[in-house]
Amino acid sequence: MNRDTSLMPGRFNRQDWVEGSPGEVSLEPTPEQAQFKKSISCFATGVVVLSCEDDEGVIHGMTANSFVSVSWQPLTVLVSLRPGKGSRILSRRGRYGASILDHDQQELTTHFSSKPASSRSEAFIARGRVPALRECLAWFECEIVERVQVHDHTMYVSHVKSCGNRQGAPLMFYASQYHKAVAAT
């Protein structure tokens, strides 16, 4: 990672990160898939931005809500990604940053989950050996220790090398909509 500065630009294009095009994959869910989506959306999750550098030192980020704690000994998390540029970069680099979004950062989900409407880039800071958002509720420096292929996704099992947090309330995703959680006291 470039250590000359702690502030680094990020860029993201969802189409670059996820393989497939409308001609290759049916965008219409089957009735079973539609029911599954409706049912699984009843499980509230937080929202995280995953970030890593490519081979040229450019930082890429993507929004995910499939980031979960697996174990405390050793500290382990899991994230699930579809095939694409993001998955390839994570696999090649072997590490990534994860930034849990605060309740007032909903605009970042749009920026990192679709092609940005403008050339605006977000600020990242070096946290250990990985980039993470400068402003976030919590951050994790993750090192991939295992990849598990499950159908059309790869699950990355990762050890947490360092982490930190600040006071606040998380941005929540529930019933296919964003919600603001109440801050813990």
C-alpha positions in Angstrom: 0.0 0.0 0.0 1.2 3.5 -0.8 2.3 4.9 2.6 3.1 8.4 1.3 -0.4 9.6 2.3 -3.1 8.3 4.5 -5.9 9.8 2.2 -6.5 7.9 -1.0 -9.2 8.2 -3.7 -11.7 5.4 -4.3 -13.5 4.5 -7.4 -16.1 2.0 -8.1 -18.2 0.7 -11.0 -20.6 -2.0 -10.0 -20.6 -3.4 -13.6 -16.8 -3.9 -13.3 -17.2 -5.7 -10.0 -20.0 -8.2 -10.8 -19.8 -10.4 -13.9 -22.8 -11.1 -16.1 -25.0 -9.0 -18.2 -28.7 -8.9 -18.8 -28.2 -11.2 -21.8 -26.4 -13.9 -19.7 -28.6 -13.9 -16.6 -32.4 -13.8 -16.2 -33.3 -10.7 -14.2 -36.8 -12.0 -13.5 -36.8 -14.1 -10.4 -38.7 -17.4 -10.3 -41.7 -17.4 -7.8 -39.5 -19.4 -5.4 -36.7 -16.9 -5.7 -39.1 -14.0 -5.2 -40.5 -15.6 -2.0 -37.0 -16.3 -0.8 -36.0 -12.7 -1.3 -39.1 -11.5 0.5 -38.5 -13.9 3.4 -34.7 -13.3 3.8 -35.3 -9.5 3.7 -36.9 -10.0 7.1 -33.4 -10.5 8.5 -32.0 -7.0 9.4 -28.4 -6.5 8.5 -25.9 -3.7 8.7 -24.2 -2.2 5.6 -20.5 -2.5 5.0 -18.1 -1.1 2.3 -15.4 -3.6 1.4 -12.2 -2.0 0.0 -8.9 -3.1 -1.4 -6.2 -1.9 -3.7 -5.6 -3.4 -7.2 -2.2 -4.2 -8.5 -1.7 -0.5 -9.6 -2.5 0.8 -6.2 -6.0 2.1 -7.1 -8.5 1.6 -4.3 -11.8 -0.1 -5.1 -14.9 -0.4 -2.9 -18.2 -2.1 -3.0 -21.3 -2.2 -0.7 -22.3 -5.5 0.9 -24.6 -6.7 3.6 -23.3 -10.3 3.8 -20.6 -9.5 6.3 -20.8 -11.6 9.5 -18.8 -12.6 12.6 -17.8 -16.3 12.6 -15.5 -16.8 15.5 -13.7 -15.1 18.4 -10.7 -17.5 18.5 -9.2 -16.6 16.2 -11.1 -13.4 15.3 -12.9 -14.4 12.1 -15.4 -12.9 9.7 -17.1 -14.0 6.5 -18.2 -12.1 3.4 -20.0 -13.5 0.4 -19.4 -12.1 -3.1 -20.6 -12.8 -6.6 -18.0 -13.4 -9.3 -16.5 -10.3 -10.8 -13.7 -7.8 -10.5 -14.1 -7.2 -6.8 -13.9 -10.9 -6.0 -10.9 -11.3 -8.3 -9.1 -8.4 -6.6 -9.8 -9.7 -3.1 -8.6 -13.2 -4.1 -5.4 -11.8 -5.7 -4.6 -9.4 -2.9 -5.6 -11.7 0.0 -6.7 -8.9 2.2 -9.3 -6.2 2.4 -10.8 -3.5 4.6 -14.4 -3.5 5.8 -16.1 -0.3 6.9 -19.5 -0.5 8.7 -21.6 2.5 7.7 -23.1 4.9 10.2 -26.8 5.7 10.1 -26.1 9.0 8.2 -24.0 7.4 5.4 -26.8 6.0 3.2 -25.5 8.0 0.2 -22.3 5.9 0.3 -24.4 2.8 -0.4 -25.5 4.3 -3.7 -22.0 5.4 -4.6 -20.4 2.0 -3.9 -23.3 -0.2 -5.2 -23.8 1.3 -8.6 -22.0 3.4 -11.2 -21.5 6.8 -9.6 -23.5 9.6 -11.2 -20.4 11.9 -10.9 -16.7 11.5 -10.8 -16.7 12.2 -7.1 -14.5 9.8 -5.1 -14.6 9.0 -1.4 -11.7 9.3 1.0 -10.0 6.2 2.4 -7.4 6.0 5.1 -4.7 3.3 5.5 -5.7 1.1 8.4 -2.9 -1.4 8.9 -2.2 -2.9 5.4 -5.7 -2.1 3.9 -7.8 0.9 3.0 -11.0 1.7 4.9 -13.3 4.6 4.9 -12.0 7.5 7.0 -15.5 8.1 8.4 -17.4 4.9 9.5 -18.9 3.4 12.5 -16.4 0.5 12.7 -13.6 -0.8 10.5 -11.8 -4.1 10.1 -8.5 -5.1 8.6 -9.1 -8.6 7.1 -6.8 -11.3 5.8 -8.4 -14.1 3.7 -7.6 -17.5 5.0 -10.1 -19.6 3.1 -12.4 -19.4 0.0 -15.5 -21.5 -0.3 -17.4 -21.7 -3.5 -21.2 -22.0 -3.0 -23.2 -21.9 -6.3 -22.7 -18.4 -7.8 -21.0 -16.9 -4.8 -17.6 -17.2 -3.1 -17.5 -16.9 0.6 -14.2 -15.4 2.0 -13.4 -16.6 5.5 -11.0 -14.0 6.9 -9.0 -13.4 10.1 -9.3 -9.9 11.6 -5.9 -8.4 12.1 -7.1 -5.2 13.7 -10.3 -3.3 14.1 -11.8 -0.2 15.7 -15.0 1.7 16.2 -16.6 4.9 17.4 -19.9 5.8 19.0 -22.9 6.0 16.8 -25.8 4.1 15.3 -25.5 1.7 12.3 -27.2 2.0 8.9 -29.6 -1.0 8.8 -31.0 -2.8 5.8 -34.4 -4.5 6.4 -37.2 -5.5 4.1 -35.2 -4.2 1.1 -35.0 -0.7 2.6 -32.6 1.3 4.6 -33.4 2.2 8.2 -31.7 4.2 10.9 -31.0 2.3 14.1 -31.1 3.9 17.6 -27.6 4.5 19.0 -26.6 2.3 21.9 -26.1 4.1 25.2 
